[in-house]
Amino acid sequence: MPRKIRQLIADLERAGFINRGGKGSHRNFTHHKGSRVTISGNPGQDAKPYQERDVKRAIQETEN
């Protein structure tokens, strides 16, 4: 079962990302180490596989 957009957002916020806003259903998250990721969709929607992959990569970049 795919995760929800709200779960990806929570993961990013726990990792220290800050929501810089966006247009419509898009949210731009940045980290002080320079990583950026954009998440689109409403919080209750299922996350697409590429969104889960992008969030995982962005979090791993900040851990190194």
C-alpha positions in Angstrom: 0.0 0.0 0.0 1.5 3.4 -1.0 2.2 6.0 1.7 0.3 9.2 1.8 1.7 12.6 0.9 1.3 13.7 4.5 3.6 11.0 5.6 6.3 12.2 3.1 5.9 15.7 4.4 6.3 14.5 8.0 9.5 12.6 7.1 10.9 15.8 5.5 10.1 18.0 8.5 11.6 15.5 10.9 14.8 15.5 8.8 15.0 19.3 9.2 13.5 20.5 5.9 11.5 23.7 5.8 8.4 24.2 3.7 9.0 27.3 1.5 5.5 27.2 0.0 4.5 26.8 -3.6 1.6 27.2 -6.0 -1.5 25.1 -5.8 -0.8 21.6 -4.4 3.0 22.0 -4.8 5.2 22.4 -1.7 8.9 23.2 -2.0 11.1 21.9 0.9 14.7 23.1 1.5 17.3 22.0 3.9 20.1 24.2 5.3 22.7 21.8 3.7 21.3 22.7 0.3 19.0 19.8 -0.6 15.7 20.7 -2.2 12.7 18.6 -3.1 9.2 19.5 -4.4 6.1 17.5 -3.4 2.9 17.8 -5.3 -0.5 16.5 -4.3 -3.0 16.9 -1.5 -2.1 15.4 1.9 -4.6 12.6 1.7 -3.5 11.3 -1.7 -1.3 8.3 -2.3 2.3 9.2 -3.0 3.7 8.2 -6.4 6.8 6.0 -6.4 9.0 8.8 -7.8 7.9 11.0 -4.9 8.9 8.4 -2.3 12.2 8.0 -4.1 12.9 11.7 -4.2 12.2 12.2 -0.6 14.4 9.3 0.4 17.3 10.6 -1.7 16.9 14.1 -0.3 17.0 12.9 3.3 20.0 10.7 2.6 21.9 13.7 1.1 21.4 15.6 4.3 22.7 12.7 6.5 26.1 12.5 4.7 
